[in-house]
Amino acid sequence: MSVKCVFYVAEVTKQANGAGRIKASPVAKGPYAEYSQWTPTGALEFTSLNPAATAFFEENLGKDVTLLISPATEDDLITPSNA
């Protein structure tokens, strides 16, 4: 099972060390308003060390994005275990 959330990208800033800081909030209006009753309340705030990821959020500033939350699996490992 997975959970799909829709967030509005409200802020993207760059820190002195080059990292990006992203702030997003659950969607509560517009064409995705129906998600507001299913999306957790609160805020999504994180720091991105990946320049390409920061650029993605800059391109989507003021827009809605989706977040799919599902259990992590072996396929999600960057370096697979040798077990």
C-alpha positions, -999 to +999 in steps of 0.1 A: +000+000+000+011+036-005-003+070+003-004+098-023-003+134-011-005+167-030+015+196-017+018+232-028+055+243-032+054+276-012+091+285-009+125+275-023+156+292-010+193+286-013+215+285+017+251+297+019+264+262+016+246+257-017+219+235-003+182+243-012+155+246+015+121+237+003+088+244+021+055+230+010+020+227+024-010+204+018-032+215-011-065+230+001-078+247-030-078+247-068-082+216-090-066+193-064-088+205-035-103+171-031-069+158-019-071+182+011-094+158+029-070+129+024-036+147+026-021+149+061-022+184+076+010+202+085+040+212+065+067+196+045+101+213+050+134+198+041+169+206+028+181+193-005+217+186-011+210+176-047+212+206-071+189+189-097+162+183-070+164+219-059+161+230-095+130+208-098+113+226-069+124+260-082+107+251-115+075+241-096+075+270-071+038+281-067+026+248-082+012+216-068+034+184-067+026+149-056+044+128-030+040+091-029+048+074+004+054+037+004+075+012+023+112+012+014+124-019-004+157-034-016+151-016-049+153+018-032+189+012-019+216+033-036+242+006-029+225-028-028+235-051+001+257-081-007+236-104+014 
